Amino acid sequence: MTVFKFIEEEAVFIGANRQAYVADYNQAESLVAFGASNTIALWDPIAKDKKGVYSTLKQHTKEITGIRFIPGTPYFVSVGEDSQINVWKNEGSSFTLHQSINYHEDSITCLSVIDERVFATGSADGFIALWGFSETGNVNLIHEFQVRFNFYPLALALQDIDENGNYLLAVGGTTFNLFIYSFQLSSNNSQISHFNQAAAMTGHEDWIKCLSFVADTKHKSYILASGAQDRYIRLWRLRLNDMIDDSDEDELKLILLSNKQYKFTFNESASTPSRAAFSFEALIMGHDDWVTGLQWHPSYLNDSPNKKLQLLSSSADTALMIWEMDDESGIWCCVNRLGEMSIKGASTATGASGGFWSCLWFLDNNQKQYILANGKTGSFRLYESKDEEAKTFESTLAVTGSTREITDVVWSKNGDYFTATSLDQTTRLFAPWVAGRDFKTWHEFARPQIHGYDMICMDNITNTKFVSGGDEKILRVFEITNSISSLLKKHCNIDIQANDDALPESASLPVLGLSNKAANEAHIEDGQVSQQQEDEANNVSAATADDDILATLNGPPLEDHLQRYTLFPEIEKLYGHGYEITCTATSPSGRLIASACRSNSAKHAVVRIFDSEDEYKQLDQLLEGHTLTITSLEFSPDGQYLIAVSRDRSFTLWKVVDEAKGSFELVQLKEKAHTRIIWDCSWAPQNKFGQFFVTGSRDKQIKLWQIDQTEARLIASSKVADPVTSVACFQESLLSGNKLSIAVGTESGSISLYSVNLEEESKGFVSNHQFDTIITPAGRINKLSFSPHLHENGNKLILAVGSVDSSVRVYSIEKSIVT
């Protein structure tokens, strides 16, 4: 939990990147570090409070592709598409940047760490680099090489093979061969000698994606596991010196038996060089798609007394499989399978991007086993062993979050939970888990919309309905299900205050469809059942039957539940726009829905109004005045006005003449209200001093406007350090009777709190607080949104923040710093 003076970062929701080396576990700290967009997220997967991500680290400028802890040291290494290599150091309470290296010329694709002496990186520029740690902890380049022209490394694995500083480096990539290199590292880790390509092993039929070494002490040898896009895992045994079989030198016979030995020498500085030989050990078949991750049993890697030679594999077929060799036959068999059943016919080759991208296998201090895997949705799956021999695993609560930038954040009408939209084509509902607990933690409780288009905006119509707009020309209206309403009441003490009997029980996504259907609305006439209708009916029946699953949960839903059982049914589509939707807003009563779309001309730079009480009919009046895309819309708290701001640097203020008829009157078209694009606007709460709203612009200014009978007058402005991308006014009555509180987000990711004393004749913005950069996002703030009421006995404001770094963050702010 991160606290800075009066501001506490209560929650961070951010999804893991789709990369093979994106996460690593540090047992000493009980810590998982994973790459999430261009930030590093820190999470304790076995913490009792189930808080999730508790901190993020910022340094990378592009997506992070790999993270590895340095065993036995306070350091870990992160690499990314920005070609940076960053070394982080644990300073006790937090991690700080120890060293940043810019060496590679392209995205770093793979990373391998074996000990505190050396690690390797591979890049899309075709080069592989070896790095050594000096006595002061600094990292220095000690060797670089290319395997061959037009070869790009995808997987690396380092292994030390004696006490004289001799290492092997296995390299897999964009050929079918597996390359082995040997080298000797100097005692001060500053240089290497006798660097040679020891072998180029054949067998795989597609690109090699993952590699993992283990020391097989029982047989005094090493095993290298390789997984490839050919869906197979190959095991290669490395024998040293006297363990090499030299009894049969008939090369032809060895090749025909597929038992060729790849022999080489190492430790060439010694008077008698050492010998080594790789031979093919086993072919493991069982996955239906690319093999993406390999991990040996952690007891072997940690030199535990109760060793088990087992191998964990993850695949794009949504399976995690544990393999073990049968002592009698020597055949490697699957002894446990976790994950999901894959969809028939769906594979990476056919365009599917599902399944798992990496896996981890670790022990806690009590030797309990955990398996962790991240998938296409950005969420982790965490499996906990339920017996001493780990024959059974149970899925448990892990972190969830979006994988692309957050575009909108909206609180519920009662302010107890909020919903966020993202370019990862999802709409997610977040709420605090409080029931039956001594503390509060925020979690994702539903995924109302899983769409085929990037999601852009949304707003609440009533307590049970919301409207959303994606990167398409259509607005869609959704209604909460009875199962989610019950879930929020049970675990969050949130009462939707609706007639639950009128709500749909659950929803499902039909085959080849974009529209979620309510389970209690689908029915098929006897004798007129097509195959597609039958498939859809089966989906609906399954959704109805599985509704009981949510009722039996003892906590927030897991990723499996979120994807399958927490959809909201779509009840209406709203047409009329000519281009992609950019923003939407609903009146306080929920009757009127205003929306706008992208535009380069006045023809489409209009606001369209829909009546939710008249079959969501589009009203005849178009609100015209702008010449470029409208970026934000908002109704005043009393429903009397609608403000629209635009890329054309102007705003239009409309008065609602008759809500029942949907008639509007233009109060003012304020041209050049700012000197650059106006990104956002927000209304002040109702008060005795008049009607006020705030605008924020790329010109680095925030402005406060007061409405007279005929126009909006500028009464205060302030310059900030960066372009303003979002503004939000706290909506409860003025905190101290006269003071307006405003949050300001910028293009750099900074967040500030301002206030304006409305009683003063000469009004001006006063800076109350700047959020510490440690707890702010790593990119542009797309949306700030206050919960409309005070929390925790009226002592705290709750601010939800959506950012381009794909994170949703929840902050609690002490009332004292804004009053």
N, C-alpha and C positions, 0 to 999 in steps of 0.2 A: 504494500500500500504506500503510495507516494504522496507526501504532504508537504506543501510549501506555504508556510504562514497560514493564510486563511483559505487556501484553495487546495482541494484534495482530488486527485485523479481516481475516481471510484471504479472505472472500468475501461478496458480497451478491447474492442472487437476488431480483429484484423486477420485475414486469411493467409495461409502459407503459400509461397510461390510454387509453381509446378516445375520443380527441379529435383534432380536425383540426389543432390548433396545439400539440400536446403536446411536440414536440421541435425542437431547433435545433442547428446545428453552428457551431463557432468554429474557423476554419482556423488562426489564429495559435496557438491553444492545442492544436490537434488534439483537440477536446473536443466530445462530444455531451452536452447537458443535456436530460433528459426528465422529464416528470411521471409519477410512479409513486405512485398513491394520493395521500396528502397530503404526500409528500416529493419532492424534486428529486434525481434520480439523475445522477451524473457518470460518463462512460464514454469511454475512448479507443478508437474503433472500429478504428484501424489499428495499435494497439500490438502489438509482436511477442510479448509474453508472453500475450496473449489472456486477461487477467485478468477482463475484464468490468467491471461497476460497481465503482468503487474508493472511492466516498464518497457520502453522501446529505446533503442540507441540509433542515433542519426549520424551518418557520415557519407554513405553511398549516395550517388545521384541517380542511379538507375537500379533496375531489379537485381536483387541479391541472388546469386546462383549457388553459393556454397558456404557452409559454416562447419568448422571443426575445432574442438577443444584440444589443447596440447596436454597430453597426459602428464600428471605430476607437477603441473605448473599453474599459475594463476592466469594464463593467457588462453585466448582462442583467436582463430583466424577467420576472417570473412572475405569473400570475393564476390564480384558482381559483373553485370554487363557493362559497367562503366570502366572496366579493366583495372579497377583498384584492388589492391591487397591491403586490408586493414588488420592490424594486430591490436587486440583489446586486452586490457589488464584488469583483473578484479582488485579493486581498492578497498574491499571490505563491505561497504554498504552499496556500492555500485561499480559498474564497469566504466573505465575511461579509455579513450583512444591512446594507445601506446606508440604506434607507428603506422604511417600510411605510405604505401609504395605504389607508384605508377610506373609500371615496367611494360606490361603487355600492351599491344596495340589494338586489341579487340576484346570482345567479351570472354571472360574466363569461364570455361565450361566444366572443369573438374578440379578436384582438390583432394589430396591424400596426406594424412598425418600419421606417423607411427610412434614417435617419441618426442622428447624435448630437444632433440638435436637437429632434425631435418624434416622438411615437408616439401611437397611437390604441387605445382599448379600447371594446368593445361589450358590453352586458349584457342579461340577460333582463328587466331592468326597462324596456327599450325605449330607454334613453339610450346615446348614443355620446359619448365624452369624448376631447378632444385634450389631450395633456400635453407641456409643454416642459421642457427641461433648462436650469437656470440655470448661471452660470459656476462655482458651487461644486459642481455635480453634483447638486443637489437637483432633484426633480421637482415641478412646479406645474401645477395645472389652468389651461388657457388658454381652453377653450371646451367647451360641452356642447350637445347638441341631440337632438331626436327626428326621425326621418324622417317618420313619420306615426303616427296612433293605431293601436294593435294591430299594429305592425310590430316584429319582433325581429331584430336583426342577427345573422347567422351567419358573415359573411366581410367582412374589411376589407383594403384595399390602399392604401398611400400611395405617391405618386411626386412628386419635385421636378421641375419642368419649366423652370426657368430659374435664373439666378444671383441673382435678386432676392428670393428667399425665397417664391416662388409654388409652391404644392403642389396636387395633386389627391388627393382621397380617394374611392375607389370603395367602395360599400356594397352587399352582397348579403344577402338574408335571406328572411323568410317571405312574400315575394310573388314574382311572376315578373319584376319589373322590376329593372334594375341602375341604381343611383343614383350620380351623379357630383357631387361638391362641389369647389369651388375656394376657396382662401383664400391670404392672404399673411401670412407669419410675420415678426414684428419681429426686429431684429438681435440683441436679447438674449434671444430665445425666450420672452418673457414674455406676449405677447399676439398676437392675430391681427386682421386687418382684411379687409373685403370678402369675408366668408364667404357663399357663395351656392350654391344647388343649380343646377348647370350643365346637367344632363341627367337624364332618366329613360328609359333605353334598354330597348326591348322585344325579345323574341325567345325567351327561355327559357320552358319550359312547366311548370316546377316550381321549388321553392325553390333558391336559389343557395347552394352550399356552400363554394366556394373561388375565390379571385381571385389574380392575379399579374401585375405590370407588368414590362416590359422595355423598354430603350431600343434601338431598331433604328437604329443609327448609319449603316448602309448606305443607308437610305431617309430619314434625317433625320426620324424620327418615333418614336412609342412604340406598343407593342402591349399591350393588356390582355386576358388570358385569363380566362375565367369558366367554371366547371364547376358543374353543377347536378344535382339529383335526377332530372332528365329524361334522364339518361345522356349528355348531349351537352356538348361543349366549344365555346364560341363565342369567336372572336377579334375584337377591336375595335381598329381603328387610330386613333391620335390624331395629327392633323397640326396644325402650328402656322403661323400667319401666312401666308407666301408659299406654303407647301406645300398650302394648302387649295384644293380644286378648286371654283371659282365659275362654271365655264363653263355649267352647266345649272341654272337656278333653277326649272325646272318641278317643283313640289313633288309633284304627283300622280304624275308619271312616276318620280320618285325613289322614292316609296313603293312603287309597283307593282314596281319593279326590286329591292326590298328593299335599297336602297342609300341610304337616308335618311341625311343628315348631321345630327348633333346639334351645332349651332354655339353657341359662347358666347364671352365675353370674360373676360380676367383681367389682372392687373397694372394695375388701374384707378387706382392712385396715380400712374402715369406720365402724362406729357402726352399720349401716344398709347397707349391700352390695347392689349394684345396680343389676338390672336384664336386660337381653337382650334376643332377640329371632330372629333368621333368619327364613325366610319363602320364598318359591319359588314364584316369582312374575310373570315372563313371559318367554316364549320361543320364540326366534327370529330366523326365518328361512329365507334364501334368498341367502346365499353364496353357491357356488358350490365346494369349496375347503377349506382347513384349514383356520380358522380365526387366523390372525397373530397379530392384533393390535386393541386396544379399547381406545377411548378418549372421555370423556364427554365434552359437550360444554364449551368453555373457560370462558363464562360469569358466569357459575355456580362455576367454580373453582376459579375465581377471585372475586367472590361476587359482580358482576356487578348489577346495578339496573334493567337492562333489561335482566332478566334471562330467559334462554330457557333450558328446560330439554331435551336435545337431545344427542344422542350417535353416534359417528363415529366409523365405523369398517373398517379394511383393511383385505384383504384376498389374498391367493395365486391364486385366480381365476382372478386376475388383476382388482378387483373392490374395490372401496371405497364407502360405503353406509352410509347415515345419517338417523338415526331412530328417530321417535318421537311418543309419545303415543297419541292416539286419545282420547280426553276428554270424549266422550260419551261411547265408547265401552271398553276403556282401552286397546285396542290392539295396539301394537307397529308396526308402518308402516314405510316403506322406503319413505322418502320425497325428497331425492335427491340421484343420483348415478353418480359417477365420475370414471375415470380410463378408461379401455379398455374392449371390449367384449372378453370374454375368448374363446379359441379354443375348439371346441366341442371334447369331449373325452379326453382332456388333463387335467391331475390333478397331484398333488403331489404323489398320490398313484400309478400312472402309470409311474412315473419317471420324470415328468415335474418339473422344478425348477423355474418356472416363477412367475408372480404375485408380490404382495407387501409383504415386510418383516416387516414393521412397519409404523406407521402414527403419525402425530402431528397435532394439531388443535390450532391455536393461534390468538390473536388479536394484531393489531398495536396500536399506541397511539391514533389513530382516530377511534378506535373500528371497523376497517375493518377486516373481517375474512380471514384467510388463512388456507389452508389444504396442508400438506406436506407428501409425501410418497416416500420411496425408494424401488427400485425393483431389479430384478436379474442382470440388466446391470450395477449396481452401481450408476446410475443417479437418481436424485430426480425429482419427479413431484410436481410442485407448482401450486396450484389453488387459485385464488383470487376472492373474492365475488364482484359482479358487482352491487349490490343494497343493500339498508339498511337492508332489511330483509334476505339477503343472500339466496334468492331463486335460484339464478343462480350463477355459478362460471365459471371463464375463466382460461384456462391453460396459464401460463406465464413462462418466462425464468428462469431456475434453473441451478444447477451445473451438469456437466457430468464428467466422468472419468473412467478409467479402474479399474477392481477389482482384477487384478493379475499383476505380475511384467511386466514392460516395457522392451522389448528386443531390439528394434531398433528405432532410430529417424533419419529421412532423410528430408532435406530441398528441396524444389522445385528448379528447375533449375534457376529461377529468384530470389530465396531467400526470397520471400514474404510470404510464408506459409510453413508448414512442416507437415509430416505424421509420425505417430508412430504405431508400432506393439506391441502386448501384448500377454501374455499367457492366457488372457481371450478370445482368439479366435477372436479378432477384429483388424482391421486396421482403425485408426481414423485420420481425417484431421483437423488441427487447423490453424486458421487465425485470424488476427486482425480486429475487427469491427470498422470502422472509418467513413464510409460514413454518412454524415448528422449529425455528432457529433463533439463536441469540444474536445473530449478525445478518447483514444484508449483503448479497452479492448479485450483480446483474448478469443475466443470461439471455440467450436467444430462445424465445418460447414458441415462435411460429415462423414459418416461411410462407406467407399468404400467397405470393405470386412467384412462380418460376416460369420465365417468359422466353420467347424466342427472339426478343429485341432488347437492346440495352435500355434500362429503365432511367428516366430523366426526372420525374417529378410526381408528387402526390399531395393530397389533402383529405382531411376527414369531412364526410358529409354529416354523419350522426355518430353516436357512440358505437354503432355496429357496422357502419358502411364507410368505405373510402373510395376515392377516385384516383386513378394513376394514369400517367402518360409515359409511354416509352418512345424509343426512337422510331416511331411510326406515326401515322396521321390520325390515330384513333385514341380516344380516352376509354378506359374500361372501369366499370364500377364493381366493387367486390363487397361481400357481406361476411362478417365473422361467423364461424360455425359454433354450434352448441358445445362441441367438444373442447374448443379453444377457450370459450367463455368459462367453462367449468374448470379448465386447467389453470387459468389466471386467478379464478376465485380460490381454488384449493391451495396453490403454492405462493401466490402473490398478494392474497387478500384484496384483490381487485374485483369489484363488482361492476360489470358492464352496464347494469341497470337496464336490462332489456327483457322482454318476454321471451325466455329461452325456448318456449314451445314453438315460437314462430321462426326460430333460426334453423337453418339447415343443419343436419347432424354432422356431415363431413363433406369433403369434396375430393374429386379425382381429376386427373388430366387425361382426357381421352386419347386414343391412338391417333397420331398425326394431327393433334389439335393444339391450339394455343389458348383455348378457353377452358378454365376449370369448371366442371359441372358439379352441381349439388347432388349428393347421393339420394336425397328423397325427392328429386325432380325427374330422374331418369326412369322411364319405363318403356317397354317395347310391346307393341300390339302382337297378339298371338297370330302366328302364321305369316308374319311379315318381318322376319328377322334376317337382316343381311349379316355377312361375316363381320363387317366393321361395327355394326350395331351390337352384335354379340360380344365382340372384344370390349367395347365400351361398357356394356352392361356388366361384364365380368369385373372390369376395373372398379365400377361403382359398387358392386356387391362386396368386393374385397375391401374397399374403403369403409363401407358400413360395418363389416365384420371386425375390421381392425380398429374401429373407433374405441372399443373397450381397452385397447392397449394404452391409450393416453390416460384413461381413467385409473389405471393401475400403477402409473408411474409414481415413484417416491421423490421425484425431483424434476428438474427441467428436462425436456426431451433431448434425446441423443441425436446425432446426425442422421441416423437411419430414420428416426421418427420425423425429423424436420423435413426430410425430402419426400416422405411418403404420406404422412398423416396430418400435416398441419396446413395444407392448402385451404384458401378461402374460395368459395364458388363465385364465378363471375356472373353478375345478374344483368348487366347492360353494357352495350357499346355505344359510344357517342361519336358520330361522324360530322364532318364539315370542314376540317382544316385541309389545306392543300399541301402542307409540308409537315416535317417532323415536329412534334409537340416540344415546347421549351419550358412552359410553366403552367400551373393551374392553381386556383384558389377557390374556396367555397365561402359563402356568406355565413355569419354566425348561426343563423337558423338552419343552415344546411340546404336551403331551398335552391339557391342560385349557385351554379358552377361556372366560373370564368376560366378561360384558357386561351393560350396564344401559341403560335408556331414560328418556326424559322422563316425569315423573310429578307429579301434584298430590295423590296419595293413596298410602297404604301398599300398595294392591293392586298397583300397577305399579312401586313403588319397590323392586324386588327385583333380585338378581343371578342371572342364568341361566347355567348351566354346560353347555358342550358338550364331547364327547369326540372329539378328532381322530383317535384310533386305532380308533374304533368307528363308522365312517361318519358322523362329525360329528353323532352323535345327541345330542339335548338330554337331560340327565340329569333325573331326577325331582325332586331336591331343589332348592327355591328358597331362596336366601339372603335372608331377610326381616329387617326391623328398622327400616328407614328409612321416613320418611313423605313425603319430597319427592325430587326428582331427585338421583340419584347422579352426582357430577361427575367422580370419578376412581377408578380401580381399579389396584391393583398387587400382584403376588405378591412375596413375599420372595425374595432371591437363592437360598436353599436350597430353595424350594418348599414350606415348611412352613406358611406363613401367607398370607392374603389380606386386604388392607386396603381398605375402601371408605369414601369421604368424601362428604358430601352437602350440599345446600342447607339441610337442616334443622339445620345446625350441629353435627352429631354424626358419629362414625365407628363403623363396626363392624369388629371384628377376628375373623377366622375361622381356625380351624386345619384344615389338610388332614389328615383322619384316614386316608384311603385314596385315593391318586391313581388307582389302577386302577379303583376303584368310583365315584370322584368324590364321595366323602362328606366333608362338612364339619361342623365343630362350632363353635358360637358361643363365642368366648372372652370377648368384651366388647362391649356396646353403650354407648359413651361419649356420653351426652347432654350438650349444651352444652360440647363440647370447646373450641369457640370461641364468641364472642358474635355472629359474623356468618357468612355462607356460607363453608364450607371449599371452596376451589377446587382444591387439589391436595395430593398426598401423594407421598413418595418414601422408599424403604427405604435404610438404610445398608448398606454392603457387609458380607459375613460377617467376623466378627472374634472375638477371644477375650473381649471384654468383654460380649457378649450380643447380643440382637436389638434394633435401634433403627429408628425411622422418624420422618420429619419431616412436619408438616402446615403449610400456609399458608392464610391466610384474609383475607377482606375486612376483618376487624377490625384489619388492619395488624400482625398478629403471626405469627411463626413459632415452632413448638413442637417440641421433641424428646421423644419418648416411648420408654421402655424396657419390654420385655415381661418380666413375671414369669410364673409358672406360671398365674396366674388373671386377670391384667389387664395393661393397658399403663399405666405410671406416667409422669406428666409430670416430667421431670428438668431441663428448661431451656426458657426462652422469651425472646423478644426482640421489641421493638417497632421497626418500621421506619417510614419517612416516609409511605408510600402503601399502599393495599390490596394484599395479596400475591395474585398470580394464578397463579404457578407456582413450584415448588421442585424441585431435582434434586440428588441426592447422587452424588458420583463413586464408581463401583462397583468399582474395583480395590482391592486390599487397602490398608488405611489407610496413607497416604503416608509418615508418619514413625513408623509402628508404633502410634500412639495417637490420631491426629488425624483427625476426620471433616471432609470438605470439602463445602460446600453452596453452590449457586448459587440466588439468589432473584430472581425477576422480579416487577414490580409493574404496576399499572394505568396508571401514567404512562409506562411504557416503560423505567424504570431497571433496571439489573442490578447485583447486589452479590454478593460472595463472602464467606462466613462459614465459620468452623471451630469445632469443639468438641473439647476435649481430654477423651477418655473415661477417662483415668487419674485425673483430678482428682476428688476427692470431691464438691466443689461445682461441678458442670458448668455452663457458660454459653457462649452464642454470642459469638464474637469476630469483629468485622468486619475482614476482611483487605484488601478492595479494593472500591472503587466504580468501575464502568466510566465512562469519560468520556462525557458526553452527546453528544459529536460522533459517536461510533460506535454509539450505542444506537438502537433503533427509535423511530419517532415516535408510538407508541401502545402500548396494552396488550400485555404479553407473554402469549401464550397457552400457550407450551410452551418449557421449557428441557430439554435432553437432552445429557448428557455421553457422549462415546464411552467405552465401558467399559474401555479400557486407555490407557496413556500412549503418546504418539507421539514421533517424532524421537528415537530412542535413549533413551526414558524421561524426556525433559526437559519435555514439554509435555502439558497437558490440552487436549482439543478439545471445545468447547461449541457445539452447534447451537441456534439460537433461532428460533422462529416467532412472528410478531407480527400484530396486527390491522391494521398498516399494509401488509399483503400481502407483507412481506419475509421471506426465510429468510436468516439470517446465520450465518457460521461464525467462531468466535473461537478462537485458540490462546492458552493461558495458561501462562506460565512456572511450572514446578513449584515454584520457590523461593518464590513469594508465597503458597502455600497450605500449605507445610510448616513 
